[in-house]
């Protein structure tokens, strides 16, 4: 610990904390949110601060920006971490905010990692947001649409914060070197910025650790490389990077690009993603995007999942890679996926039609007397095992058609078969629901 003017030891403060900007004009990054003329900056300049949510990856300045905003509008700043806080801490913050409010003072209540609060905890803030006791600012790495209550979202504007560029990180690092009186060559700065992967906190931590290991001497690229070793890239398993990368993998498969699919698969593994999660998602891709154009795809994906569970790495990862490449190269069809979603949407919007009598089972004498199962035609007893003219939908939906096979892969043959069977239905004199006048 360093000594102050009186010879007393001061508590250690990380470089990332010491480098927090003191004013909004010193803040680096997020120009699309707080730059001159940006939406939030306009609101601040007009004195119209509103409750808001900052959504972005780690180390992009969410907490710092919340502090600067409170200072900018001359408001008291109260902070809670959803990881460390509970109902008791929430109540204490509300009481403090109420005291400030009674004294005519504005209060900003900042909740870090707000997605960690459960529904009831999130609901606890609503009355005080409504009556102006405090201005609510939440920070999250998670997609607010999935993790935050609709009631809270409806009262807060969501601002998406972006990873910092390497140029922005370079600027922050050079500021830190200047302020601390240390030196580093351009190669070292560039390597730190690239390794930080858009995270300012991580960049400053790397710089600080390298300076400590070199006893304050000028830092070279070789020093940084030695300190970093083989550290993994940023991969927030619950955050936006996670969803972006699985989305990129899925879209590469759908787009029939095995190289892109393999790249994103390997990127997720490199970042520490659980291969079993990827295996589960790959099974969904087989049904959603390949479907009956190549039914073998689903079997292959389930087998790859099984290999991962049975053998682990690296055999399981190779099996998943094989499945990923197969999916990317397979013929594509989302006909089953679309049909399933269409049926579900119709069911939610339509009455609950009863099962037609001819489709009901009749295991008891009473059910038989009520005509359950009457006139049911057992398909195996019909020519070619097909009861031409039969209908298996409620009469109100007799003309509906949900599944439309595409003209690719095996599904093209499925489509031809269905057209042939529909032709037999139309020609049959045994129509289940004949049109009026027939």
Backbone torsions as a table, in degrees:
resi	resn	phi	psi	omega
1	UNK	NA	143.7	179.0
2	UNK	-82.6	156.7	179.2
3	UNK	-96.7	146.4	176.3
4	UNK	-90.8	-169.5	-176.3
5	UNK	-62.9	-23.6	-177.6
6	UNK	-97.9	7.9	177.8
7	UNK	82.3	4.1	179.7
8	UNK	-86.5	149.4	-178.2
9	UNK	-80.2	128.3	177.5
10	UNK	-93.1	146.5	178.8
11	UNK	-64.9	144.8	179.5
12	UNK	-65.6	136.2	176.2
13	UNK	-126.3	121.7	-178.2
14	UNK	-56.9	151.3	179.4
15	UNK	-57.4	-38.5	-179.5
16	UNK	-60.8	-35.7	178.7
17	UNK	-73.6	-40.2	-179.7
18	UNK	-66.5	-23.5	-176.0
19	UNK	-91.3	5.7	178.0
20	UNK	-60.8	132.5	178.4
21	UNK	-66.2	151.4	-178.4
22	UNK	-93.2	-19.8	-179.1
23	UNK	-135.3	162.2	180.0
24	UNK	-63.9	-32.0	-179.8
25	UNK	-69.6	-22.4	178.1
26	UNK	-85.8	-9.4	-176.2
27	UNK	-70.4	132.6	-177.5
28	UNK	-107.9	128.3	178.9
29	UNK	99.3	172.2	176.2
30	UNK	59.8	36.1	178.7
31	UNK	-60.2	-27.6	-179.8
32	UNK	-68.8	-14.0	-179.5
33	UNK	-108.5	-47.1	-174.0
34	UNK	-122.1	8.1	174.0
35	UNK	-68.5	165.4	179.7
36	UNK	-57.2	124.6	179.7
37	UNK	87.5	-5.0	178.3
38	UNK	-75.6	158.8	-172.8
39	UNK	-53.6	-52.4	-176.8
40	UNK	-67.6	-37.8	179.4
41	UNK	-63.4	-39.2	176.6
42	UNK	-61.2	-43.6	179.5
43	UNK	-63.4	-41.1	179.6
44	UNK	-65.0	-44.1	-179.6
45	UNK	-64.8	-27.7	178.9
46	UNK	-88.8	2.5	-179.6
47	UNK	69.0	28.8	-175.7
48	UNK	-116.8	51.9	179.4
49	UNK	-64.6	134.5	-178.5
50	UNK	-125.9	164.3	176.7
51	UNK	-65.1	143.7	-173.7
52	UNK	-153.6	164.7	177.2
53	UNK	-124.6	128.1	171.8
54	UNK	-97.1	119.8	-179.5
55	UNK	-116.6	119.0	179.2
56	UNK	-175.7	170.1	-178.7
57	UNK	-69.1	170.3	-178.7
58	UNK	-64.2	149.8	170.7
59	UNK	73.9	22.9	179.6
60	UNK	-105.1	1.3	173.3
61	UNK	102.2	26.6	-178.2
62	UNK	-65.9	-49.7	-179.1
63	UNK	-66.1	-44.4	179.3
64	UNK	-58.9	-44.0	-178.8
65	UNK	-64.4	-38.5	177.7
66	UNK	-62.1	-42.9	178.3
67	UNK	-62.7	-44.1	-178.2
68	UNK	-65.4	-36.9	178.5
69	UNK	-64.0	-44.7	178.6
70	UNK	-59.7	-42.6	178.3
71	UNK	-65.6	-39.3	-176.6
72	UNK	-62.8	-35.7	-178.0
73	UNK	-101.7	12.3	177.6
74	UNK	56.1	51.9	179.2
75	UNK	-115.5	149.5	171.6
76	UNK	-65.6	143.8	-177.8
77	UNK	-114.8	116.4	174.9
78	UNK	-113.6	137.1	-174.5
79	UNK	-130.3	136.5	173.7
80	UNK	-131.7	147.9	170.9
81	UNK	-106.0	125.8	-179.2
82	UNK	-64.8	-19.2	178.1
83	UNK	-74.7	-36.8	-173.0
84	UNK	-101.0	-12.1	-170.1
85	UNK	-109.9	157.4	176.5
86	UNK	-137.7	-159.0	-176.9
87	UNK	-59.7	-40.0	-178.2
88	UNK	-59.1	-47.6	-177.9
89	UNK	-68.4	-35.6	177.1
90	UNK	-62.1	-46.3	-179.6
91	UNK	-61.7	-42.7	179.8
92	UNK	-61.9	-39.9	178.8
93	UNK	-67.2	-39.6	178.3
94	UNK	-62.0	-42.8	-179.9
95	UNK	-62.5	-43.3	179.1
96	UNK	-63.1	-43.2	179.8
97	UNK	-63.7	-36.8	179.1
98	UNK	-65.1	-37.4	177.5
99	UNK	-65.0	-44.3	177.4
100	UNK	-62.2	-42.0	-178.5
101	UNK	-62.5	-41.5	179.2
102	UNK	-64.8	-28.0	179.3
103	UNK	-88.6	6.4	178.9
104	UNK	78.9	21.0	-178.0
105	UNK	-107.7	134.9	176.7
106	UNK	-76.0	149.7	179.0
107	UNK	-132.0	134.7	169.9
108	UNK	-105.0	121.5	174.9
109	UNK	-103.1	113.0	-177.2
110	UNK	-101.9	128.2	178.3
111	UNK	-116.3	109.2	177.3
112	UNK	-80.5	141.1	-178.0
113	UNK	53.5	48.9	-173.8
114	UNK	-59.0	-24.3	180.0
115	UNK	-64.6	-16.1	179.7
116	UNK	-76.7	-17.2	176.2
117	UNK	-74.8	141.0	178.0
118	UNK	-78.8	179.5	-174.5
119	UNK	-59.4	-45.3	-177.4
120	UNK	-67.1	-36.2	177.6
121	UNK	-66.9	-40.4	176.6
122	UNK	-65.0	-39.9	179.5
123	UNK	-63.1	-27.0	-176.7
124	UNK	-62.9	-23.3	-178.4
125	UNK	-81.9	-22.0	-168.6
126	UNK	-57.1	-48.6	-178.0
127	UNK	-59.0	-34.3	-174.9
128	UNK	-82.3	-26.2	170.5
129	UNK	-68.5	-41.8	-178.3
130	UNK	-63.4	-44.6	-173.9
131	UNK	-90.7	3.2	175.1
132	UNK	81.6	14.7	177.9
133	UNK	-58.5	-40.9	175.8
134	UNK	-149.6	162.2	172.2
135	UNK	-95.7	123.9	-174.0
136	UNK	-90.8	128.3	171.9
137	UNK	-127.8	120.1	177.8
138	UNK	-111.2	149.0	176.0
139	UNK	-124.0	135.2	-178.2
140	UNK	-150.7	145.2	170.8
141	UNK	-92.6	-6.5	-176.3
142	UNK	-96.1	159.0	176.7
143	UNK	-67.9	114.8	-177.4
144	UNK	-58.1	-29.2	-179.4
145	UNK	-60.3	-30.3	-177.1
146	UNK	-97.1	-29.7	-168.0
147	UNK	-105.6	-17.2	-176.5
148	UNK	-112.5	149.3	179.7
149	UNK	-63.4	145.1	177.0
150	UNK	-60.8	-35.5	-179.6
151	UNK	-62.8	-40.2	178.9
152	UNK	-72.2	-41.7	179.5
153	UNK	-61.6	-35.5	-177.9
154	UNK	-69.6	-16.6	-178.7
155	UNK	-104.7	-0.6	-176.0
156	UNK	-134.6	136.5	176.4
157	UNK	-81.5	131.9	179.3
158	UNK	-92.5	128.4	174.9
159	UNK	-117.0	126.7	-179.1
160	UNK	-90.1	120.8	177.3
161	UNK	-98.7	141.9	-173.5
162	UNK	-104.4	155.6	171.8
163	UNK	-59.0	145.5	180.0
164	UNK	-74.8	146.2	177.5
165	UNK	-76.4	165.3	178.9
166	UNK	-65.4	-34.1	176.8
167	UNK	-63.4	-41.6	178.3
168	UNK	-65.2	-41.3	177.8
169	UNK	-65.3	-39.3	176.8
170	UNK	-57.3	-44.4	-179.7
171	UNK	-62.2	-43.7	179.2
172	UNK	-63.2	-42.7	-179.1
173	UNK	-65.2	-41.1	179.4
174	UNK	-67.3	-35.6	174.1
175	UNK	-61.5	-43.1	-179.1
176	UNK	-64.3	-42.2	178.9
177	UNK	-63.3	-42.2	179.6
178	UNK	-64.5	-42.6	-176.9
179	UNK	-69.7	-33.0	-177.6
180	UNK	-92.3	-7.8	179.3
181	UNK	76.4	20.5	178.8
182	UNK	-102.4	171.4	-178.2
183	UNK	-132.7	149.8	174.6
184	UNK	-152.0	143.1	179.9
185	UNK	-77.6	167.0	-174.7
186	UNK	-61.9	-35.1	179.0
187	UNK	-63.6	-38.5	178.5
188	UNK	-65.2	-43.8	-179.8
189	UNK	-62.7	-43.5	-179.3
190	UNK	-63.2	-40.9	-178.9
191	UNK	-68.1	-39.8	177.8
192	UNK	-62.7	-45.2	-179.0
193	UNK	-61.8	-41.5	180.0
194	UNK	-66.9	-39.0	-177.5
195	UNK	-73.3	-26.9	-177.8
196	UNK	-72.1	-21.0	173.1
197	UNK	57.0	45.0	174.8
198	UNK	85.4	3.4	-174.8
199	UNK	-107.1	108.3	-177.0
200	UNK	-65.1	-39.3	179.4
201	UNK	-60.9	-43.7	-179.8
202	UNK	-65.5	-40.0	179.4
203	UNK	-60.4	-46.0	-179.3
204	UNK	-69.0	-34.3	176.7
205	UNK	-66.2	-41.0	177.9
206	UNK	-62.3	-45.1	179.3
207	UNK	-60.8	-45.4	-177.7
208	UNK	-63.8	-43.8	-179.8
209	UNK	-64.6	-38.7	179.9
210	UNK	-66.8	-41.5	177.1
211	UNK	-62.0	-41.2	-179.6
212	UNK	-65.1	-41.0	-179.9
213	UNK	-67.5	-24.4	-178.0
214	UNK	-106.4	16.1	175.3
215	UNK	52.1	38.3	175.1
216	UNK	81.5	-0.1	178.7
217	UNK	-71.2	164.1	178.4
218	UNK	-57.0	133.8	-175.0
219	UNK	-94.4	132.5	177.2
220	UNK	-107.8	169.6	176.8
221	UNK	-60.0	-36.7	-179.3
222	UNK	-65.4	-37.5	177.7
223	UNK	-61.9	-43.5	-179.5
224	UNK	-65.5	-44.2	-179.2
225	UNK	-61.7	-40.0	179.2
226	UNK	-65.5	-39.5	-178.8
227	UNK	-70.2	-38.4	-177.0
228	UNK	-70.6	-39.8	-176.6
229	UNK	61.4	-130.4	-176.6
230	UNK	-114.9	46.3	-177.1
231	UNK	-71.1	144.3	-178.1
232	UNK	-71.9	153.6	175.2
233	UNK	-71.1	166.6	179.8
234	UNK	-65.8	130.5	173.9
235	UNK	-151.0	95.1	-179.3
236	UNK	-78.1	106.8	-172.6
237	UNK	-62.1	-19.3	178.9
238	UNK	-115.9	3.9	-171.8
239	UNK	-105.5	-165.3	-172.9
240	UNK	-66.3	-37.3	178.8
241	UNK	-57.3	-38.0	179.1
242	UNK	-59.6	-51.8	-176.8
243	UNK	-68.9	-34.7	178.7
244	UNK	-64.2	-42.5	-174.7
245	UNK	-75.1	-38.1	176.5
246	UNK	-68.3	-32.0	175.2
247	UNK	-64.9	-42.4	179.0
248	UNK	-64.4	-39.0	176.6
249	UNK	-62.2	-48.0	-178.3
250	UNK	-61.6	-43.7	-178.4
251	UNK	-68.9	-31.5	176.5
252	UNK	-67.2	-41.2	175.7
253	UNK	-62.0	-48.7	-179.7
254	UNK	-60.3	-34.0	-179.0
255	UNK	-85.8	8.2	177.8
256	UNK	59.2	42.1	178.5
257	UNK	-117.5	93.6	-178.0
258	UNK	-65.1	-30.6	-179.2
259	UNK	-68.3	-46.7	177.1
260	UNK	-62.6	-40.6	-179.8
261	UNK	-63.0	-43.9	178.7
262	UNK	-64.6	-38.6	-179.5
263	UNK	-60.8	-50.0	-177.0
264	UNK	-70.5	-32.3	174.8
265	UNK	-61.1	-47.5	-179.4
266	UNK	-67.5	-35.9	177.7
267	UNK	-60.9	-42.4	-179.3
268	UNK	-66.7	-40.5	177.2
269	UNK	-64.1	-42.6	-178.9
270	UNK	-61.4	-31.7	179.9
271	UNK	-85.2	-2.9	176.6
272	UNK	101.0	12.7	179.4
273	UNK	-67.7	142.2	177.5
274	UNK	-67.2	120.1	-179.5
275	UNK	-57.8	-28.8	180.0
276	UNK	-66.2	-33.8	175.6
277	UNK	-63.5	-45.1	180.0
278	UNK	-63.5	-40.2	179.2
279	UNK	-58.9	-42.2	179.5
280	UNK	-64.4	-42.3	179.6
281	UNK	-67.4	-34.2	178.8
282	UNK	-65.3	-36.5	175.9
283	UNK	-61.3	-41.1	177.6
284	UNK	-63.0	-41.3	179.3
285	UNK	-58.7	-37.5	-179.2
286	UNK	-61.6	-39.9	-180.0
287	UNK	-80.4	-38.2	-174.1
288	UNK	-75.7	-39.2	-170.1
289	UNK	-114.7	-15.6	177.7
290	UNK	-110.9	-46.6	173.5
291	UNK	54.3	-136.8	-176.8
292	UNK	-82.9	1.3	172.3
293	UNK	-65.4	-29.3	174.0
294	UNK	-154.3	85.0	-177.4
295	UNK	-60.5	-19.0	179.2
296	UNK	-64.9	-23.9	-177.6
297	UNK	-60.0	-42.2	-179.6
298	UNK	-63.1	-44.3	178.7
299	UNK	-60.8	-44.0	-180.0
300	UNK	-61.4	-40.3	-178.8
301	UNK	-69.3	-41.1	177.1
302	UNK	-63.6	-38.6	177.3
303	UNK	-63.6	-40.0	178.7
304	UNK	-64.2	-41.1	176.2
305	UNK	-58.8	-44.3	-179.2
306	UNK	-63.5	-40.2	178.6
307	UNK	-62.8	-42.4	179.2
308	UNK	-62.2	-42.3	-179.9
309	UNK	-68.3	-37.1	-175.5
310	UNK	-80.1	-42.6	-170.5
311	UNK	-110.0	-20.7	-177.6
312	UNK	72.6	-154.1	-178.8
313	UNK	-92.1	149.5	1.2
314	UNK	-91.4	-6.0	-175.6
315	UNK	-60.5	-42.7	-178.1
316	UNK	-65.2	-40.7	179.9
317	UNK	-64.5	-37.4	177.4
318	UNK	-65.6	-39.1	178.1
319	UNK	-64.2	-39.8	177.6
320	UNK	-66.8	-39.1	177.0
321	UNK	-60.5	-40.6	177.4
322	UNK	-61.4	-43.2	179.8
323	UNK	-64.5	-41.6	179.6
324	UNK	-60.6	-45.6	179.6
325	UNK	-65.4	-40.7	179.0
326	UNK	-60.7	-45.1	179.9
327	UNK	-60.6	-43.6	-178.4
328	UNK	-63.1	-34.0	-176.7
329	UNK	-89.4	-14.3	-175.5
330	UNK	-73.7	156.0	173.0
331	UNK	-62.7	148.2	-172.2
332	UNK	-107.9	140.8	172.5
333	UNK	-155.1	128.7	172.7
334	UNK	-110.1	22.5	-175.7
335	UNK	-62.4	-43.1	179.2
336	UNK	-66.7	-43.9	179.4
337	UNK	-58.5	-47.1	179.7
338	UNK	-65.4	-41.9	-178.9
339	UNK	-63.2	-43.6	-179.5
340	UNK	-61.9	-46.1	179.3
341	UNK	-64.9	-36.8	179.8
342	UNK	-66.4	-42.8	179.0
343	UNK	-62.7	-44.3	-178.9
344	UNK	-64.2	-40.0	178.3
345	UNK	-65.1	-40.2	179.6
346	UNK	-65.5	-42.1	-178.6
347	UNK	-61.8	-38.4	179.1
348	UNK	-68.5	-27.2	-175.0
349	UNK	-100.0	-11.0	-175.9
350	UNK	-107.6	162.3	172.9
351	UNK	-62.4	162.7	177.3
352	UNK	-85.8	89.1	-177.1
353	UNK	-66.8	144.0	178.9
354	UNK	-74.7	155.1	176.0
355	UNK	-70.1	126.8	178.2
356	UNK	-55.6	147.5	-175.5
357	UNK	-57.2	-38.5	-175.1
358	UNK	-69.1	-14.5	179.1
359	UNK	-99.3	-3.9	-178.0
360	UNK	-83.4	148.9	176.4
361	UNK	-83.7	151.7	-177.7
362	UNK	-130.8	72.2	-177.8
363	UNK	-78.3	-10.7	-178.8
364	UNK	-122.7	162.7	179.6
365	UNK	-64.3	-39.8	179.4
366	UNK	-59.8	-44.1	-178.9
367	UNK	-63.2	-35.9	178.2
368	UNK	-66.3	-40.0	178.5
369	UNK	-66.6	-21.6	177.3
370	UNK	-90.2	11.2	176.5
371	UNK	71.4	19.8	173.7
372	UNK	-63.0	130.5	177.5
373	UNK	78.3	1.4	179.4
374	UNK	-65.0	136.7	177.2
375	UNK	68.9	13.7	174.9
376	UNK	-70.0	135.4	-178.9
377	UNK	-106.3	116.1	-179.0
378	UNK	-75.0	113.9	-170.3
379	UNK	-58.6	-34.3	-177.0
380	UNK	-67.8	-17.2	178.6
381	UNK	-91.8	-1.4	-178.3
382	UNK	-97.0	158.3	176.7
383	UNK	-55.2	132.1	-179.3
384	UNK	57.5	23.0	178.7
385	UNK	55.2	39.2	178.2
386	UNK	-138.7	120.6	-179.5
387	UNK	-85.8	85.1	-177.2
388	UNK	-59.3	134.6	-179.6
389	UNK	92.6	-12.0	-179.8
390	UNK	-74.1	157.0	177.8
391	UNK	-139.0	135.6	-173.8
392	UNK	-111.9	12.2	175.3
393	UNK	-104.2	162.1	170.8
394	UNK	-58.9	149.2	-176.9
395	UNK	-57.0	-29.8	180.0
396	UNK	-67.3	-20.2	-177.0
397	UNK	-115.5	19.9	-169.6
398	UNK	-60.1	-23.8	-177.8
399	UNK	-98.2	1.2	-176.6
400	UNK	-71.3	143.9	174.4
401	UNK	-137.0	118.3	-175.5
402	UNK	-101.4	-40.2	-174.0
403	UNK	-91.9	119.6	179.6
404	UNK	-123.2	93.6	-177.9
405	UNK	-59.8	144.5	176.2
406	UNK	-86.3	165.5	-178.2
407	UNK	-94.3	53.7	179.8
408	UNK	-140.2	143.4	176.0
409	UNK	57.6	-151.1	-178.6
410	UNK	-62.1	-27.0	-175.7
411	UNK	-65.5	-23.4	176.1
412	UNK	-64.3	-37.4	177.1
413	UNK	-72.2	-35.8	175.7
414	UNK	-60.8	-42.8	178.7
415	UNK	-60.5	-43.1	178.4
416	UNK	-62.8	-40.9	179.7
417	UNK	-63.3	-43.7	-179.5
418	UNK	-65.5	-37.8	178.1
419	UNK	-64.1	-39.2	177.9
420	UNK	-63.2	-45.0	-179.3
421	UNK	-66.8	-37.6	177.8
422	UNK	-65.1	-33.9	175.9
423	UNK	-63.2	-40.9	176.7
424	UNK	-63.3	-39.7	178.0
425	UNK	-60.0	-45.8	-177.2
426	UNK	-65.5	-30.7	-177.4
427	UNK	-87.2	-13.5	-173.9
428	UNK	-73.8	138.8	174.7
429	UNK	-79.4	-5.8	-176.6
430	UNK	-102.0	55.9	-179.7
431	UNK	-69.0	130.6	179.9
432	UNK	-67.3	-44.6	-180.0
433	UNK	-124.2	77.1	-177.2
434	UNK	-64.2	145.7	176.0
435	UNK	-67.8	152.7	178.7
436	UNK	-59.2	136.2	179.4
437	UNK	92.0	-10.1	178.6
438	UNK	-83.1	NA	NA
